[in-house]
Amino acid sequence: MSPTRPPLSPGPVAASGPQLPAGPFPGGAPVVGVLLAAGAGRRLGRGPKALLSVDGTPQVVRMARALLRGGCDAVVVVAGAAGEKVRRVLDVMLRGTVEGRRVWIVMNPGWEAGLGSSFRTGIEAADRMLAPSGPSAGLIMVALVDQPDVDEAVVRCLLDSVSATASTTDGAAATTASTTAATSATATSAAAGVRVIAAGYPDAQGRVVRSHPVVFPRPWAREAAAQAAGDAAGRVWLRSHPEVVDVVDVGHLATGRDVDTPQDLHWLSHRTEADVRA
């Protein structure tokens, strides 16, 4: 018997079930953001990070807005710990807005099993939302709720990189496709010139390290979800397919630093523009 799928809840102010806005879409293909926001924030000691107030706004609201304003057509928020409170916060702060009608919540009852469980839940929800566009059409951008300086500029930069990559590989793709025996979704998409786009941020040594958000073509998102386990979300799949992953340096826009400990809260309260590389 197949496992029960968590239902998608209507957006905070939506009267009907989730659906994408009517096209055409600015980038050509619809983009659904998946915001992983189910953790309890135990190491932080301040409750779920989704509810952490940054500049007076709960982080789950800030990130949902960033995804939409940066170019996502809809957002699925995966909630778990304090899920009903997360739902209420989104409802109160987005009620009556255009953005509110494009945000939906899916509850992950297995959130304590780790980030991989929420990743699978979110990808499945986004895949169902994109189903009317066709079996493979659309992109899924996965973001984390605990990266407070990731904003709409980062999201827009990554989605612009998707468009730029697609346009520069179109010509080469036809030649590659004619000589490649593609038997898997990964091989087929690689032959078509499709790429995964991941945000990269410089570490202490100046090396650009892959992080989030990550933009997956839909078939690859499904592959990554099938391999997710424990606290490994898309990491297992990404490490197995480096040849199709482009890391885009967005260190001039954000640090990408996550908030996990009380020391991180100190950084958050004292962060300045100097934290972002010029």
Secondary structure by P-SEA (a helix, b strand, c coil): ccccccccccccccccccccccccccccbbbbbbbbccccccccccccccccccccccaaaaaaaaaaaacccbbbbbbccaaaaaaaaaaaacccccccccbbbbbcccccccaaaaaaaaaaaaaaaacccccccbbbbbbbcccccccaaaaaaaaaaaaaaaaaaaaaaaaaaaccccccaaaaaaaabbbbbbbbbbcccccccccccccccaaaaaaaaaaccccccaaaaaaaccccbbbbbccccccccccccaaaaaaaaccccccccc
